[in-house]
């Protein structure tokens, strides 16, 4: 994707023009001297900006799909076929589907609880869905909340994002939104100007280093909501990681079995507790 020279969009109404002018004045007035890197000043995030993103992210019922996942990194390359079940905002179930036989790996996320079961090995883990705990099973450097959001085609702002800048640009007619926390961590989103769904997002560390980039492609409408059928995650690392998810047979249906996000402990299995830690 190539980024073109920023252009001023044609606002839909006077209110949009006024909001854009105010944001541009704030950005210009708070620009640091050349060569100096410091976090942008903390300002209140416009409620309508994030409310629009939240509204396009939400969905009712449960999302079901088969997913082909290609994961590559310092541990090698792994093609996987899985069954995905999601419920908004923080519930996920993943089942690995081997070539022969029933699912042999189960993972569920529900709020602050992570559960993993490998019945064939009588292995069971439970704990918080932190980046560290998930990295033991999926080496992608994401917390549970980030993983769920990315699989549903959103990029979570995360806690602590307290200032915002909007940058209109002609990048495939997508609008750019920069979110910051007081320490200078930045999350940049590129959104579709019509549907407001996220097309691409990049998370940066305090020093400006890219942490990861996610691209959402081949959107399909499910109950009126654009849903990406292809998701590509790249993290420069170290270690460098690439993950591509392709959904097939997606369905949004009423959530009639909420208990599916709770994994029972297999008989004769001693559950193991995963370490606690920050998300």
C-alpha positions in Angstrom: 0.0 0.0 0.0 1.4 3.4 -1.0 0.7 6.5 1.0 -0.1 9.6 -1.2 0.4 13.2 -0.3 -2.1 14.3 2.4 -5.1 16.2 0.9 -7.9 18.0 2.6 -11.2 16.1 2.3 -14.5 17.7 1.4 -16.4 17.7 4.7 -19.9 16.6 4.7 -21.2 19.5 6.7 -20.2 22.6 8.6 -19.8 20.7 11.9 -17.3 18.3 10.3 -15.3 21.3 8.9 -15.3 23.0 12.2 -14.1 19.8 14.0 -11.3 19.3 11.4 -10.2 23.0 11.7 -10.0 22.7 15.5 -8.0 19.5 15.4 -5.6 20.9 12.8 -5.0 24.1 14.9 -4.3 21.9 18.0 -1.8 19.8 16.1 0.0 22.8 14.6 0.1 24.7 17.8 1.6 21.8 19.8 4.3 20.7 17.2 7.7 20.3 18.9 10.9 21.9 17.5 12.7 20.1 14.7 14.8 17.2 16.0 13.0 17.0 19.4 10.9 13.9 20.2 8.4 14.1 23.0 4.9 12.9 23.5 2.0 15.0 22.2 0.1 17.0 24.8 -2.7 15.1 26.5 -6.1 16.2 25.3 -9.5 14.7 25.7 -10.3 12.2 22.9 -13.4 13.5 21.0 -16.2 11.2 22.1 -17.8 11.1 18.6 -14.5 9.9 17.0 -14.0 6.8 19.2 -17.8 6.2 19.5 -18.0 5.8 15.8 -15.2 3.2 15.8 -16.8 1.4 18.7 -20.1 1.3 16.9 -18.6 -0.2 13.8 -16.7 -2.8 15.8 -19.7 -4.1 17.7 -21.8 -7.1 16.5 -24.7 -9.0 17.9 -24.9 -12.8 18.3 -21.9 -15.1 17.6 -19.5 -15.2 14.8 -18.6 -18.7 13.5 -16.1 -19.5 10.7 -13.4 -21.9 9.6 -10.0 -20.3 9.5 -6.8 -21.2 7.7 -3.9 -19.7 9.6 -0.4 -19.5 8.3 2.1 -18.6 11.1 5.8 -18.1 10.5 8.6 -16.9 12.8 11.8 -18.0 14.4 10.2 -21.3 15.3 9.5 -22.1 11.7 6.3 -22.1 9.6 3.0 -23.6 10.7 -0.2 -24.0 8.5 -3.2 -24.6 10.7 -6.9 -25.2 10.1 -9.1 -24.0 12.9 -12.7 -23.4 13.9 -13.4 -19.9 15.3 -16.2 -18.8 17.5 -16.5 -15.2 18.8 -18.9 -13.2 20.9 -18.6 -9.4 21.3 -16.7 -7.9 23.1 -14.2 -10.3 24.7 -15.1 -14.0 24.1 -13.2 -16.3 21.7 -13.0 -20.1 21.2 -10.4 -21.7 18.9 -10.3 -25.4 18.0 -7.5 -26.9 16.0 -8.8 -29.3 13.3 -6.2 -31.9 12.4 -6.3 -33.8 9.1 -7.8 -36.8 10.8 -9.8 -37.2 13.9 -11.5 -34.7 16.3 -10.1 -31.4 17.4 -6.9 -31.9 19.4 -6.4 -28.4 20.8 -8.9 -26.0 22.4 -8.4 -22.4 23.6 -11.0 -20.1 25.0 -10.8 -16.5 26.1 -13.6 -15.0 28.2 -12.9 -11.6 29.8 -9.9 -12.0 32.0 -9.7 -15.8 31.8 -7.7 -17.9 29.4 -8.2 -21.7 29.2 -6.3 -24.2 27.1 -6.9 -27.9 26.8 -5.1 -30.6 24.9 -7.2 -33.7 25.7 -4.9 -36.2 24.0 -2.1 -35.3 26.4 -4.5 -34.7 29.4 -3.1 -31.2 29.6 -5.0 -28.2 30.8 -3.9 -24.6 31.6 -5.8 -21.6 32.9 -4.8 -18.1 33.8 -4.8 -14.5 32.6 -4.8 -13.8 28.9 -1.5 -11.9 29.0 1.0 -11.6 26.1 3.4 -13.8 28.0 1.0 -16.6 28.6 -0.4 -16.6 25.0 3.1 -16.5 23.6 3.7 -20.0 25.0 1.1 -21.3 22.6 0.8 -18.7 19.9 4.1 -16.8 19.3 2.6 -13.5 18.1 3.1 -11.1 21.0 -0.5 -10.2 21.5 -2.7 -10.1 24.6 -6.0 -11.8 24.6 -7.9 -8.6 24.1 -5.7 -7.6 21.1 -6.1 -11.0 19.5 -9.9 -11.0 19.8 -10.1 -7.5 18.4 -7.9 -8.2 15.4 -9.8 -11.4 14.5 -13.0 -9.3 14.3 -11.4 -6.7 12.1 -10.7 -4.0 14.7 -7.5 -2.6 16.3 -8.0 -1.9 20.0 -6.8 1.6 21.2 -5.8 0.0 24.5 -5.8 1.6 27.9 -4.1 4.9 28.4 -4.7 6.4 25.0 -5.7 9.9 26.1 -5.0 12.1 23.1 -6.0 12.0 19.4 -5.1 13.6 16.1 -6.9 13.1 12.8 -4.9 13.2 9.6 -6.9 13.3 6.3 -5.1 11.7 3.5 -5.7 10.2 0.1 -4.5 6.7 1.0 -7.1 4.7 -0.9 -9.7 7.3 0.3 -9.0 6.2 3.9 -8.9 8.5 6.9 -6.0 8.3 9.3 -6.4 8.5 13.1 -3.4 8.8 15.5 -4.0 7.8 19.2 -1.4 8.5 21.9 -0.8 7.8 25.5 1.1 10.2 27.8 4.4 8.3 27.3 4.3 8.7 23.5 3.1 5.2 22.5 1.1 5.6 19.3 -1.6 3.6 17.5 -2.3 4.7 14.0 -5.5 3.6 12.2 -6.6 3.9 8.6 -10.3 3.7 8.2 -12.7 3.5 5.3 -14.4 6.9 5.0 -17.8 5.4 4.3 -18.3 2.4 6.6 -15.6 3.5 9.1 -14.3 0.0 9.5 -10.5 -0.3 10.0 -8.5 -1.1 7.0 -5.0 -1.1 8.6 -3.4 -0.3 11.9 0.1 0.0 13.3 1.2 0.1 16.9 4.4 2.0 17.9 6.5 1.9 21.0 7.6 5.0 22.9 10.7 5.4 20.7 8.8 5.3 17.5 9.7 1.7 16.8 7.0 -0.3 15.0 5.6 -3.1 17.2 3.2 -4.6 14.7 1.0 -3.8 11.7 -2.3 -5.4 10.8 -4.0 -5.3 7.4 -7.7 -6.1 7.0 -8.8 -7.1 3.5 -11.5 -8.7 1.4 -14.4 -7.5 3.6 -17.8 -9.2 3.4 -21.0 -7.9 4.9 -22.5 -10.0 7.7 -25.8 -8.7 9.0 -24.7 -5.3 7.6 -21.3 -5.3 9.3 -18.1 -5.3 7.2 -16.0 -8.3 8.2 -12.5 -9.0 6.9 -12.1 -12.4 5.3 -8.3 -12.0 5.2 -6.2 -10.6 8.1 -2.4 -10.2 7.8 -0.4 -9.5 11.0 3.3 -8.6 10.8 5.7 -7.8 13.7 9.3 -6.9 12.8 10.5 -8.2 16.2 12.9 -9.5 17.2 11.7 -12.1 16.7 10.0 -11.3 13.4 6.5 -12.9 13.0 4.0 -13.1 10.2 0.5 -14.4 10.6 -2.2 -14.6 7.9 -5.8 -15.6 8.7 -8.3 -16.5 6.0 -11.9 -17.0 7.0 -14.3 -19.3 5.1 -18.0 -20.1 5.6 -18.5 -17.1 8.0 -21.9 -16.9 9.8 -23.4 -14.5 12.3 -26.0 -16.3 14.3 -27.8 -15.9 17.7 -25.6 -16.7 20.6 -27.6 -19.6 22.2 -24.7 -21.5 23.8 -22.7 -19.1 26.0 -21.2 -22.0 27.9 -19.0 -22.9 24.9 -16.5 -20.3 26.1 -15.8 -22.3 29.2 -13.6 -25.4 28.8 -14.2 -28.3 31.1 -11.2 -30.0 32.7 -10.7 -33.4 31.0 -11.2 -36.4 33.4 -8.0 -37.4 35.1 -6.2 -34.1 34.2 -4.5 -31.9 36.8 -5.0 -28.3 35.8 -2.0 -26.0 35.7 -2.0 -22.3 36.5 -0.4 -19.9 34.1 1.7 -17.1 35.6 0.0 -13.9 36.5 1.3 -10.6 35.0 0.4 -7.4 33.2 -1.8 -7.7 30.0 
